[in-house]
Amino acid sequence: MMPIHELLSRIRWDPAFGSADFTLGYWDRVQERIVTVPLREATIDPQDHFAFDVVDDEGEVHHVPFHRVRQVFRNGTLIWERPAPP
């Protein structure tokens, strides 16, 4: 399986691949479920190799570690999935 950092780099730097609509699905520990967010709404600092920021419906900013990303969708199709922890 490709590491999430490599997939995000491909989305960023490959114009043909990255021009699609991407969605990240991350594990929310409070809600105990996968929460999906459009990649365009996530703030990814290229210098931060550990997490990204996302704002929820109530306007609260969440700092989400990359290891909690469980799924990535491209144009609605699942293209990447991390196995659930035991």
PyMOL Python script that loads the backbone (N, CA, C, O; Angstrom):
from pymol import cmd

cmd.read_pdbstr("""\
ATOM      1  N   MET A   1       0.842  -1.180   0.000  1.00  0.00           N
ATOM      2  CA  MET A   1       0.000   0.000   0.000  1.00  0.00           C
ATOM      3  C   MET A   1       0.890   1.248   0.000  1.00  0.00           C
ATOM      4  O   MET A   1       1.882   1.324   0.725  1.00  0.00           O
ATOM      5  N   MET A   2       0.517   2.198  -0.814  1.00  0.00           N
ATOM      6  CA  MET A   2       1.244   3.464  -0.898  1.00  0.00           C
ATOM      7  C   MET A   2       1.011   4.263   0.398  1.00  0.00           C
ATOM      8  O   MET A   2      -0.129   4.362   0.853  1.00  0.00           O
ATOM      9  N   PRO A   3       2.054   4.825   0.993  1.00  0.00           N
ATOM     10  CA  PRO A   3       1.865   5.677   2.168  1.00  0.00           C
ATOM     11  C   PRO A   3       1.016   6.908   1.814  1.00  0.00           C
ATOM     12  O   PRO A   3       1.058   7.395   0.684  1.00  0.00           O
ATOM     13  N   ILE A   4       0.257   7.394   2.777  1.00  0.00           N
ATOM     14  CA  ILE A   4      -0.632   8.541   2.538  1.00  0.00           C
ATOM     15  C   ILE A   4       0.149   9.762   2.059  1.00  0.00           C
ATOM     16  O   ILE A   4      -0.355  10.525   1.235  1.00  0.00           O
ATOM     17  N   HIS A   5       1.358   9.960   2.555  1.00  0.00           N
ATOM     18  CA  HIS A   5       2.156  11.118   2.118  1.00  0.00           C
ATOM     19  C   HIS A   5       2.472  11.046   0.624  1.00  0.00           C
ATOM     20  O   HIS A   5       2.462  12.067  -0.064  1.00  0.00           O
ATOM     21  N   GLU A   6       2.751   9.845   0.124  1.00  0.00           N
ATOM     22  CA  GLU A   6       3.039   9.697  -1.301  1.00  0.00           C
ATOM     23  C   GLU A   6       1.801   9.971  -2.145  1.00  0.00           C
ATOM     24  O   GLU A   6       1.889  10.610  -3.194  1.00  0.00           O
ATOM     25  N   LEU A   7       0.648   9.488  -1.688  1.00  0.00           N
ATOM     26  CA  LEU A   7      -0.586   9.745  -2.423  1.00  0.00           C
ATOM     27  C   LEU A   7      -0.907  11.236  -2.448  1.00  0.00           C
ATOM     28  O   LEU A   7      -1.275  11.767  -3.496  1.00  0.00           O
ATOM     29  N   LEU A   8      -0.774  11.913  -1.323  1.00  0.00           N
ATOM     30  CA  LEU A   8      -1.040  13.348  -1.281  1.00  0.00           C
ATOM     31  C   LEU A   8      -0.054  14.126  -2.154  1.00  0.00           C
ATOM     32  O   LEU A   8      -0.430  15.125  -2.766  1.00  0.00           O
ATOM     33  N   SER A   9       1.190  13.684  -2.217  1.00  0.00           N
ATOM     34  CA  SER A   9       2.172  14.327  -3.103  1.00  0.00           C
ATOM     35  C   SER A   9       1.782  14.136  -4.562  1.00  0.00           C
ATOM     36  O   SER A   9       1.904  15.061  -5.365  1.00  0.00           O
ATOM     37  N   ARG A  10       1.314  12.946  -4.907  1.00  0.00           N
ATOM     38  CA  ARG A  10       0.888  12.710  -6.290  1.00  0.00           C
ATOM     39  C   ARG A  10      -0.299  13.597  -6.641  1.00  0.00           C
ATOM     40  O   ARG A  10      -0.353  14.169  -7.730  1.00  0.00           O
ATOM     41  N   ILE A  11      -1.243  13.710  -5.722  1.00  0.00           N
ATOM     42  CA  ILE A  11      -2.399  14.576  -5.966  1.00  0.00           C
ATOM     43  C   ILE A  11      -1.935  16.016  -6.193  1.00  0.00           C
ATOM     44  O   ILE A  11      -2.445  16.715  -7.069  1.00  0.00           O
ATOM     45  N   ARG A  12      -0.974  16.440  -5.401  1.00  0.00           N
ATOM     46  CA  ARG A  12      -0.481  17.825  -5.488  1.00  0.00           C
ATOM     47  C   ARG A  12       0.330  18.089  -6.755  1.00  0.00           C
ATOM     48  O   ARG A  12       0.194  19.149  -7.364  1.00  0.00           O
ATOM     49  N   TRP A  13       1.173  17.134  -7.157  1.00  0.00           N
ATOM     50  CA  TRP A  13       2.138  17.405  -8.220  1.00  0.00           C
ATOM     51  C   TRP A  13       1.817  16.786  -9.570  1.00  0.00           C
ATOM     52  O   TRP A  13       2.442  17.162 -10.561  1.00  0.00           O
ATOM     53  N   ASP A  14       0.878  15.858  -9.659  1.00  0.00           N
ATOM     54  CA  ASP A  14       0.520  15.232 -10.936  1.00  0.00           C
ATOM     55  C   ASP A  14      -0.753  15.916 -11.452  1.00  0.00           C
ATOM     56  O   ASP A  14      -1.849  15.608 -10.985  1.00  0.00           O
ATOM     57  N   PRO A  15      -0.619  16.830 -12.401  1.00  0.00           N
ATOM     58  CA  PRO A  15      -1.781  17.605 -12.851  1.00  0.00           C
ATOM     59  C   PRO A  15      -2.927  16.750 -13.384  1.00  0.00           C
ATOM     60  O   PRO A  15      -4.090  17.051 -13.112  1.00  0.00           O
ATOM     61  N   ALA A  16      -2.630  15.708 -14.124  1.00  0.00           N
ATOM     62  CA  ALA A  16      -3.687  14.869 -14.682  1.00  0.00           C
ATOM     63  C   ALA A  16      -4.438  14.119 -13.574  1.00  0.00           C
ATOM     64  O   ALA A  16      -5.667  14.046 -13.593  1.00  0.00           O
ATOM     65  N   PHE A  17      -3.712  13.575 -12.634  1.00  0.00           N
ATOM     66  CA  PHE A  17      -4.318  12.822 -11.537  1.00  0.00           C
ATOM     67  C   PHE A  17      -4.972  13.759 -10.521  1.00  0.00           C
ATOM     68  O   PHE A  17      -6.077  13.494 -10.047  1.00  0.00           O
ATOM     69  N   GLY A  18      -4.295  14.839 -10.195  1.00  0.00           N
ATOM     70  CA  GLY A  18      -4.741  15.736  -9.136  1.00  0.00           C
ATOM     71  C   GLY A  18      -5.879  16.667  -9.499  1.00  0.00           C
ATOM     72  O   GLY A  18      -6.399  17.363  -8.627  1.00  0.00           O
ATOM     73  N   SER A  19      -6.284  16.701 -10.765  1.00  0.00           N
ATOM     74  CA  SER A  19      -7.375  17.595 -11.164  1.00  0.00           C
ATOM     75  C   SER A  19      -8.749  17.053 -10.784  1.00  0.00           C
ATOM     76  O   SER A  19      -9.756  17.729 -10.997  1.00  0.00           O
ATOM     77  N   ALA A  20      -8.806  15.859 -10.230  1.00  0.00           N
ATOM     78  CA  ALA A  20     -10.074  15.233  -9.847  1.00  0.00           C
ATOM     79  C   ALA A  20     -10.567  15.789  -8.504  1.00  0.00           C
ATOM     80  O   ALA A  20      -9.901  16.609  -7.870  1.00  0.00           O
ATOM     81  N   ASP A  21     -11.732  15.328  -8.095  1.00  0.00           N
ATOM     82  CA  ASP A  21     -12.339  15.714  -6.820  1.00  0.00           C
ATOM     83  C   ASP A  21     -11.973  14.651  -5.783  1.00  0.00           C
ATOM     84  O   ASP A  21     -12.363  13.492  -5.922  1.00  0.00           O
ATOM     85  N   PHE A  22     -11.226  15.039  -4.743  1.00  0.00           N
ATOM     86  CA  PHE A  22     -10.766  14.099  -3.724  1.00  0.00           C
ATOM     87  C   PHE A  22     -11.459  14.335  -2.389  1.00  0.00           C
ATOM     88  O   PHE A  22     -11.776  15.468  -2.028  1.00  0.00           O
ATOM     89  N   THR A  23     -11.686  13.251  -1.670  1.00  0.00           N
ATOM     90  CA  THR A  23     -12.275  13.289  -0.339  1.00  0.00           C
ATOM     91  C   THR A  23     -11.436  12.425   0.585  1.00  0.00           C
ATOM     92  O   THR A  23     -11.055  11.308   0.233  1.00  0.00           O
ATOM     93  N   LEU A  24     -11.148  12.955   1.784  1.00  0.00           N
ATOM     94  CA  LEU A  24     -10.424  12.193   2.799  1.00  0.00           C
ATOM     95  C   LEU A  24     -11.424  11.666   3.825  1.00  0.00           C
ATOM     96  O   LEU A  24     -12.349  12.373   4.225  1.00  0.00           O
ATOM     97  N   GLY A  25     -11.232  10.434   4.238  1.00  0.00           N
ATOM     98  CA  GLY A  25     -12.018   9.860   5.320  1.00  0.00           C
ATOM     99  C   GLY A  25     -11.075   9.592   6.478  1.00  0.00           C
ATOM    100  O   GLY A  25     -10.149   8.791   6.355  1.00  0.00           O
ATOM    101  N   TYR A  26     -11.307  10.265   7.612  1.00  0.00           N
ATOM    102  CA  TYR A  26     -10.420  10.071   8.767  1.00  0.00           C
ATOM    103  C   TYR A  26     -11.217   9.582   9.963  1.00  0.00           C
ATOM    104  O   TYR A  26     -12.412   9.852  10.086  1.00  0.00           O
ATOM    105  N   TRP A  27     -10.535   8.855  10.844  1.00  0.00           N
ATOM    106  CA  TRP A  27     -11.165   8.321  12.044  1.00  0.00           C
ATOM    107  C   TRP A  27     -11.285   9.417  13.089  1.00  0.00           C
ATOM    108  O   TRP A  27     -10.284   9.993  13.515  1.00  0.00           O
ATOM    109  N   ASP A  28     -12.512   9.703  13.497  1.00  0.00           N
ATOM    110  CA  ASP A  28     -12.766  10.682  14.550  1.00  0.00           C
ATOM    111  C   ASP A  28     -12.928   9.920  15.852  1.00  0.00           C
ATOM    112  O   ASP A  28     -13.865   9.138  16.009  1.00  0.00           O
ATOM    113  N   ARG A  29     -12.015  10.149  16.784  1.00  0.00           N
ATOM    114  CA  ARG A  29     -12.018   9.409  18.050  1.00  0.00           C
ATOM    115  C   ARG A  29     -13.207   9.758  18.930  1.00  0.00           C
ATOM    116  O   ARG A  29     -13.681   8.911  19.688  1.00  0.00           O
ATOM    117  N   VAL A  30     -13.697  10.987  18.845  1.00  0.00           N
ATOM    118  CA  VAL A  30     -14.833  11.392  19.669  1.00  0.00           C
ATOM    119  C   VAL A  30     -16.125  10.771  19.142  1.00  0.00           C
ATOM    120  O   VAL A  30     -16.914  10.216  19.906  1.00  0.00           O
ATOM    121  N   GLN A  31     -16.330  10.870  17.839  1.00  0.00           N
ATOM    122  CA  GLN A  31     -17.545  10.327  17.231  1.00  0.00           C
ATOM    123  C   GLN A  31     -17.451   8.820  16.992  1.00  0.00           C
ATOM    124  O   GLN A  31     -18.456   8.161  16.728  1.00  0.00           O
ATOM    125  N   GLU A  32     -16.241   8.288  17.087  1.00  0.00           N
ATOM    126  CA  GLU A  32     -15.967   6.865  16.855  1.00  0.00           C
ATOM    127  C   GLU A  32     -16.512   6.392  15.509  1.00  0.00           C
ATOM    128  O   GLU A  32     -17.216   5.387  15.413  1.00  0.00           O
ATOM    129  N   ARG A  33     -16.161   7.153  14.481  1.00  0.00           N
ATOM    130  CA  ARG A  33     -16.555   6.810  13.113  1.00  0.00           C
ATOM    131  C   ARG A  33     -15.641   7.529  12.136  1.00  0.00           C
ATOM    132  O   ARG A  33     -14.891   8.430  12.513  1.00  0.00           O
ATOM    133  N   ILE A  34     -15.712   7.121  10.883  1.00  0.00           N
ATOM    134  CA  ILE A  34     -14.954   7.797   9.831  1.00  0.00           C
ATOM    135  C   ILE A  34     -15.734   9.030   9.385  1.00  0.00           C
ATOM    136  O   ILE A  34     -16.912   8.946   9.039  1.00  0.00           O
ATOM    137  N   VAL A  35     -15.063  10.159   9.400  1.00  0.00           N
ATOM    138  CA  VAL A  35     -15.633  11.427   8.956  1.00  0.00           C
ATOM    139  C   VAL A  35     -14.995  11.751   7.615  1.00  0.00           C
ATOM    140  O   VAL A  35     -13.777  11.646   7.466  1.00  0.00           O
ATOM    141  N   THR A  36     -15.805  12.142   6.638  1.00  0.00           N
ATOM    142  CA  THR A  36     -15.261  12.493   5.330  1.00  0.00           C
ATOM    143  C   THR A  36     -15.262  14.008   5.153  1.00  0.00           C
ATOM    144  O   THR A  36     -16.167  14.708   5.606  1.00  0.00           O
ATOM    145  N   VAL A  37     -14.236  14.483   4.490  1.00  0.00           N
ATOM    146  CA  VAL A  37     -14.086  15.913   4.227  1.00  0.00           C
ATOM    147  C   VAL A  37     -13.451  16.069   2.841  1.00  0.00           C
ATOM    148  O   VAL A  37     -12.502  15.357   2.510  1.00  0.00           O
ATOM    149  N   PRO A  38     -13.972  16.998   2.031  1.00  0.00           N
ATOM    150  CA  PRO A  38     -13.336  17.248   0.744  1.00  0.00           C
ATOM    151  C   PRO A  38     -11.889  17.710   0.957  1.00  0.00           C
ATOM    152  O   PRO A  38     -11.611  18.534   1.828  1.00  0.00           O
ATOM    153  N   LEU A  39     -11.000  17.178   0.169  1.00  0.00           N
ATOM    154  CA  LEU A  39      -9.589  17.539   0.299  1.00  0.00           C
ATOM    155  C   LEU A  39      -9.388  19.043   0.146  1.00  0.00           C
ATOM    156  O   LEU A  39      -8.529  19.620   0.812  1.00  0.00           O
ATOM    157  N   ARG A  40     -10.159  19.676  -0.709  1.00  0.00           N
ATOM    158  CA  ARG A  40     -10.012  21.124  -0.918  1.00  0.00           C
ATOM    159  C   ARG A  40     -10.338  21.916   0.347  1.00  0.00           C
ATOM    160  O   ARG A  40      -9.943  23.077   0.455  1.00  0.00           O
ATOM    161  N   GLU A  41     -11.054  21.314   1.312  1.00  0.00           N
ATOM    162  CA  GLU A  41     -11.383  21.991   2.570  1.00  0.00           C
ATOM    163  C   GLU A  41     -10.359  21.707   3.668  1.00  0.00           C
ATOM    164  O   GLU A  41     -10.410  22.315   4.737  1.00  0.00           O
ATOM    165  N   ALA A  42      -9.439  20.796   3.410  1.00  0.00           N
ATOM    166  CA  ALA A  42      -8.380  20.481   4.379  1.00  0.00           C
ATOM    167  C   ALA A  42      -7.205  21.422   4.145  1.00  0.00           C
ATOM    168  O   ALA A  42      -6.860  21.738   3.006  1.00  0.00           O
ATOM    169  N   THR A  43      -6.602  21.861   5.234  1.00  0.00           N
ATOM    170  CA  THR A  43      -5.413  22.705   5.144  1.00  0.00           C
ATOM    171  C   THR A  43      -4.204  21.828   5.453  1.00  0.00           C
ATOM    172  O   THR A  43      -4.033  21.340   6.570  1.00  0.00           O
ATOM    173  N   ILE A  44      -3.369  21.642   4.425  1.00  0.00           N
ATOM    174  CA  ILE A  44      -2.187  20.793   4.578  1.00  0.00           C
ATOM    175  C   ILE A  44      -0.951  21.675   4.429  1.00  0.00           C
ATOM    176  O   ILE A  44      -0.689  22.235   3.364  1.00  0.00           O
ATOM    177  N   ASP A  45      -0.205  21.783   5.516  1.00  0.00           N
ATOM    178  CA  ASP A  45       1.042  22.547   5.507  1.00  0.00           C
ATOM    179  C   ASP A  45       2.143  21.615   5.000  1.00  0.00           C
ATOM    180  O   ASP A  45       2.412  20.596   5.635  1.00  0.00           O
ATOM    181  N   PRO A  46       2.789  21.938   3.868  1.00  0.00           N
ATOM    182  CA  PRO A  46       3.831  21.063   3.328  1.00  0.00           C
ATOM    183  C   PRO A  46       4.978  20.796   4.306  1.00  0.00           C
ATOM    184  O   PRO A  46       5.692  19.802   4.169  1.00  0.00           O
ATOM    185  N   GLN A  47       5.156  21.676   5.289  1.00  0.00           N
ATOM    186  CA  GLN A  47       6.222  21.489   6.272  1.00  0.00           C
ATOM    187  C   GLN A  47       5.801  20.569   7.429  1.00  0.00           C
ATOM    188  O   GLN A  47       6.650  20.072   8.168  1.00  0.00           O
ATOM    189  N   ASP A  48       4.504  20.348   7.579  1.00  0.00           N
ATOM    190  CA  ASP A  48       3.993  19.487   8.656  1.00  0.00           C
ATOM    191  C   ASP A  48       3.761  18.097   8.084  1.00  0.00           C
ATOM    192  O   ASP A  48       2.810  17.882   7.332  1.00  0.00           O
ATOM    193  N   HIS A  49       4.613  17.171   8.430  1.00  0.00           N
ATOM    194  CA  HIS A  49       4.525  15.812   7.895  1.00  0.00           C
ATOM    195  C   HIS A  49       3.703  14.894   8.786  1.00  0.00           C
ATOM    196  O   HIS A  49       3.702  13.678   8.594  1.00  0.00           O
ATOM    197  N   PHE A  50       2.997  15.471   9.768  1.00  0.00           N
ATOM    198  CA  PHE A  50       2.286  14.650  10.736  1.00  0.00           C
ATOM    199  C   PHE A  50       0.777  14.848  10.752  1.00  0.00           C
ATOM    200  O   PHE A  50       0.052  13.948  11.175  1.00  0.00           O
ATOM    201  N   ALA A  51       0.274  16.010  10.300  1.00  0.00           N
ATOM    202  CA  ALA A  51      -1.152  16.272  10.446  1.00  0.00           C
ATOM    203  C   ALA A  51      -1.634  17.339   9.460  1.00  0.00           C
ATOM    204  O   ALA A  51      -0.840  18.023   8.814  1.00  0.00           O
ATOM    205  N   PHE A  52      -2.955  17.456   9.370  1.00  0.00           N
ATOM    206  CA  PHE A  52      -3.591  18.514   8.598  1.00  0.00           C
ATOM    207  C   PHE A  52      -4.715  19.096   9.447  1.00  0.00           C
ATOM    208  O   PHE A  52      -5.111  18.507  10.453  1.00  0.00           O
ATOM    209  N   ASP A  53      -5.225  20.250   9.037  1.00  0.00           N
ATOM    210  CA  ASP A  53      -6.310  20.906   9.758  1.00  0.00           C
ATOM    211  C   ASP A  53      -7.578  20.868   8.923  1.00  0.00           C
ATOM    212  O   ASP A  53      -7.541  20.954   7.695  1.00  0.00           O
ATOM    213  N   VAL A  54      -8.704  20.739   9.620  1.00  0.00           N
ATOM    214  CA  VAL A  54     -10.006  20.761   8.967  1.00  0.00           C
ATOM    215  C   VAL A  54     -10.986  21.451   9.914  1.00  0.00           C
ATOM    216  O   VAL A  54     -10.902  21.295  11.132  1.00  0.00           O
ATOM    217  N   VAL A  55     -11.908  22.210   9.342  1.00  0.00           N
ATOM    218  CA  VAL A  55     -12.916  22.918  10.121  1.00  0.00           C
ATOM    219  C   VAL A  55     -14.234  22.157   9.998  1.00  0.00           C
ATOM    220  O   VAL A  55     -14.677  21.843   8.893  1.00  0.00           O
ATOM    221  N   ASP A  56     -14.867  21.860  11.159  1.00  0.00           N
ATOM    222  CA  ASP A  56     -16.136  21.123  11.132  1.00  0.00           C
ATOM    223  C   ASP A  56     -17.314  22.068  10.893  1.00  0.00           C
ATOM    224  O   ASP A  56     -17.121  23.271  10.722  1.00  0.00           O
ATOM    225  N   ASP A  57     -18.523  21.528  10.880  1.00  0.00           N
ATOM    226  CA  ASP A  57     -19.726  22.310  10.596  1.00  0.00           C
ATOM    227  C   ASP A  57     -19.989  23.406  11.627  1.00  0.00           C
ATOM    228  O   ASP A  57     -20.653  24.398  11.328  1.00  0.00           O
ATOM    229  N   GLU A  58     -19.469  23.227  12.836  1.00  0.00           N
ATOM    230  CA  GLU A  58     -19.655  24.225  13.889  1.00  0.00           C
ATOM    231  C   GLU A  58     -18.541  25.282  13.893  1.00  0.00           C
ATOM    232  O   GLU A  58     -18.540  26.179  14.737  1.00  0.00           O
ATOM    233  N   GLY A  59     -17.601  25.178  12.958  1.00  0.00           N
ATOM    234  CA  GLY A  59     -16.513  26.137  12.865  1.00  0.00           C
ATOM    235  C   GLY A  59     -15.306  25.804  13.718  1.00  0.00           C
ATOM    236  O   GLY A  59     -14.380  26.608  13.824  1.00  0.00           O
ATOM    237  N   GLU A  60     -15.304  24.625  14.329  1.00  0.00           N
ATOM    238  CA  GLU A  60     -14.177  24.212  15.170  1.00  0.00           C
ATOM    239  C   GLU A  60     -13.076  23.602  14.305  1.00  0.00           C
ATOM    240  O   GLU A  60     -13.341  22.775  13.432  1.00  0.00           O
ATOM    241  N   VAL A  61     -11.833  24.023  14.562  1.00  0.00           N
ATOM    242  CA  VAL A  61     -10.687  23.504  13.814  1.00  0.00           C
ATOM    243  C   VAL A  61     -10.199  22.222  14.488  1.00  0.00           C
ATOM    244  O   VAL A  61     -10.017  22.175  15.705  1.00  0.00           O
ATOM    245  N   HIS A  62      -9.992  21.187  13.676  1.00  0.00           N
ATOM    246  CA  HIS A  62      -9.462  19.913  14.166  1.00  0.00           C
ATOM    247  C   HIS A  62      -8.099  19.685  13.528  1.00  0.00           C
ATOM    248  O   HIS A  62      -7.943  19.833  12.315  1.00  0.00           O
ATOM    249  N   HIS A  63      -7.122  19.330  14.337  1.00  0.00           N
ATOM    250  CA  HIS A  63      -5.771  18.990  13.885  1.00  0.00           C
ATOM    251  C   HIS A  63      -5.737  17.466  13.787  1.00  0.00           C
ATOM    252  O   HIS A  63      -5.679  16.781  14.808  1.00  0.00           O
ATOM    253  N   VAL A  64      -5.774  16.938  12.577  1.00  0.00           N
ATOM    254  CA  VAL A  64      -5.927  15.500  12.346  1.00  0.00           C
ATOM    255  C   VAL A  64      -4.594  14.890  11.934  1.00  0.00           C
ATOM    256  O   VAL A  64      -4.043  15.266  10.900  1.00  0.00           O
ATOM    257  N   PRO A  65      -4.062  13.952  12.724  1.00  0.00           N
ATOM    258  CA  PRO A  65      -2.827  13.272  12.334  1.00  0.00           C
ATOM    259  C   PRO A  65      -3.051  12.417  11.077  1.00  0.00           C
ATOM    260  O   PRO A  65      -4.109  11.809  10.910  1.00  0.00           O
ATOM    261  N   PHE A  66      -2.061  12.381  10.215  1.00  0.00           N
ATOM    262  CA  PHE A  66      -2.183  11.595   8.980  1.00  0.00           C
ATOM    263  C   PHE A  66      -2.434  10.115   9.256  1.00  0.00           C
ATOM    264  O   PHE A  66      -3.046   9.434   8.433  1.00  0.00           O
ATOM    265  N   HIS A  67      -1.973   9.606  10.398  1.00  0.00           N
ATOM    266  CA  HIS A  67      -2.185   8.182  10.660  1.00  0.00           C
ATOM    267  C   HIS A  67      -3.659   7.858  10.912  1.00  0.00           C
ATOM    268  O   HIS A  67      -4.032   6.685  10.932  1.00  0.00           O
ATOM    269  N   ARG A  68      -4.503   8.879  11.106  1.00  0.00           N
ATOM    270  CA  ARG A  68      -5.933   8.636  11.278  1.00  0.00           C
ATOM    271  C   ARG A  68      -6.705   8.661   9.958  1.00  0.00           C
ATOM    272  O   ARG A  68      -7.899   8.362   9.935  1.00  0.00           O
ATOM    273  N   VAL A  69      -6.034   9.015   8.859  1.00  0.00           N
ATOM    274  CA  VAL A  69      -6.691   8.954   7.553  1.00  0.00           C
ATOM    275  C   VAL A  69      -6.887   7.478   7.214  1.00  0.00           C
ATOM    276  O   VAL A  69      -5.928   6.707   7.197  1.00  0.00           O
ATOM    277  N   ARG A  70      -8.117   7.095   6.948  1.00  0.00           N
ATOM    278  CA  ARG A  70      -8.456   5.697   6.667  1.00  0.00           C
ATOM    279  C   ARG A  70      -8.813   5.457   5.212  1.00  0.00           C
ATOM    280  O   ARG A  70      -8.637   4.349   4.704  1.00  0.00           O
ATOM    281  N   GLN A  71      -9.323   6.502   4.524  1.00  0.00           N
ATOM    282  CA  GLN A  71      -9.787   6.324   3.154  1.00  0.00           C
ATOM    283  C   GLN A  71      -9.518   7.582   2.335  1.00  0.00           C
ATOM    284  O   GLN A  71      -9.486   8.693   2.864  1.00  0.00           O
ATOM    285  N   VAL A  72      -9.326   7.384   1.040  1.00  0.00           N
ATOM    286  CA  VAL A  72      -9.237   8.491   0.093  1.00  0.00           C
ATOM    287  C   VAL A  72     -10.097   8.116  -1.106  1.00  0.00           C
ATOM    288  O   VAL A  72      -9.980   7.022  -1.659  1.00  0.00           O
ATOM    289  N   PHE A  73     -10.963   9.048  -1.494  1.00  0.00           N
ATOM    290  CA  PHE A  73     -11.841   8.853  -2.645  1.00  0.00           C
ATOM    291  C   PHE A  73     -11.439   9.820  -3.744  1.00  0.00           C
ATOM    292  O   PHE A  73     -11.086  10.970  -3.482  1.00  0.00           O
ATOM    293  N   ARG A  74     -11.496   9.334  -4.985  1.00  0.00           N
ATOM    294  CA  ARG A  74     -11.240  10.176  -6.160  1.00  0.00           C
ATOM    295  C   ARG A  74     -12.495  10.128  -7.009  1.00  0.00           C
ATOM    296  O   ARG A  74     -12.890   9.063  -7.483  1.00  0.00           O
ATOM    297  N   ASN A  75     -13.122  11.276  -7.202  1.00  0.00           N
ATOM    298  CA  ASN A  75     -14.389  11.349  -7.935  1.00  0.00           C
ATOM    299  C   ASN A  75     -15.407  10.339  -7.400  1.00  0.00           C
ATOM    300  O   ASN A  75     -16.136   9.713  -8.170  1.00  0.00           O
ATOM    301  N   GLY A  76     -15.447  10.189  -6.081  1.00  0.00           N
ATOM    302  CA  GLY A  76     -16.426   9.317  -5.434  1.00  0.00           C
ATOM    303  C   GLY A  76     -16.053   7.851  -5.369  1.00  0.00           C
ATOM    304  O   GLY A  76     -16.789   7.058  -4.781  1.00  0.00           O
ATOM    305  N   THR A  77     -14.928   7.469  -5.956  1.00  0.00           N
ATOM    306  CA  THR A  77     -14.491   6.070  -5.963  1.00  0.00           C
ATOM    307  C   THR A  77     -13.354   5.890  -4.960  1.00  0.00           C
ATOM    308  O   THR A  77     -12.390   6.655  -4.955  1.00  0.00           O
ATOM    309  N   LEU A  78     -13.476   4.885  -4.125  1.00  0.00           N
ATOM    310  CA  LEU A  78     -12.426   4.584  -3.135  1.00  0.00           C
ATOM    311  C   LEU A  78     -11.158   4.155  -3.870  1.00  0.00           C
ATOM    312  O   LEU A  78     -11.168   3.174  -4.614  1.00  0.00           O
ATOM    313  N   ILE A  79     -10.057   4.900  -3.657  1.00  0.00           N
ATOM    314  CA  ILE A  79      -8.802   4.559  -4.333  1.00  0.00           C
ATOM    315  C   ILE A  79      -7.717   4.161  -3.352  1.00  0.00           C
ATOM    316  O   ILE A  79      -6.690   3.617  -3.759  1.00  0.00           O
ATOM    317  N   TRP A  80      -7.923   4.423  -2.057  1.00  0.00           N
ATOM    318  CA  TRP A  80      -6.904   4.121  -1.052  1.00  0.00           C
ATOM    319  C   TRP A  80      -7.614   3.851   0.268  1.00  0.00           C
ATOM    320  O   TRP A  80      -8.538   4.570   0.649  1.00  0.00           O
ATOM    321  N   GLU A  81      -7.169   2.801   0.963  1.00  0.00           N
ATOM    322  CA  GLU A  81      -7.766   2.483   2.246  1.00  0.00           C
ATOM    323  C   GLU A  81      -6.734   1.865   3.157  1.00  0.00           C
ATOM    324  O   GLU A  81      -6.004   0.953   2.771  1.00  0.00           O
ATOM    325  N   ARG A  82      -6.684   2.376   4.374  1.00  0.00           N
ATOM    326  CA  ARG A  82      -5.792   1.834   5.397  1.00  0.00           C
ATOM    327  C   ARG A  82      -6.598   0.814   6.198  1.00  0.00           C
ATOM    328  O   ARG A  82      -7.749   1.078   6.548  1.00  0.00           O
ATOM    329  N   PRO A  83      -6.016  -0.335   6.491  1.00  0.00           N
ATOM    330  CA  PRO A  83      -6.744  -1.310   7.302  1.00  0.00           C
ATOM    331  C   PRO A  83      -7.068  -0.737   8.683  1.00  0.00           C
ATOM    332  O   PRO A  83      -6.278   0.011   9.260  1.00  0.00           O
ATOM    333  N   ALA A  84      -8.234  -1.098   9.198  1.00  0.00           N
ATOM    334  CA  ALA A  84      -8.635  -0.651  10.532  1.00  0.00           C
ATOM    335  C   ALA A  84      -7.718  -1.281  11.577  1.00  0.00           C
ATOM    336  O   ALA A  84      -7.306  -2.432  11.431  1.00  0.00           O
ATOM    337  N   PRO A  85      -7.399  -0.528  12.632  1.00  0.00           N
ATOM    338  CA  PRO A  85      -6.561  -1.113  13.682  1.00  0.00           C
ATOM    339  C   PRO A  85      -7.296  -2.247  14.387  1.00  0.00           C
ATOM    340  O   PRO A  85      -8.526  -2.254  14.450  1.00  0.00           O
ATOM    341  N   PRO A  86      -6.538  -3.207  14.917  1.00  0.00           N
ATOM    342  CA  PRO A  86      -7.189  -4.353  15.586  1.00  0.00           C
ATOM    343  C   PRO A  86      -7.913  -3.951  16.847  1.00  0.00           C
ATOM    344  O   PRO A  86      -8.505  -4.798  17.516  1.00  0.00           O
TER     345      PRO A  86
END
""", "prot")
cmd.dss("prot")
cmd.show_as("cartoon", "prot")
cmd.util.cbc("prot")
cmd.orient("prot")
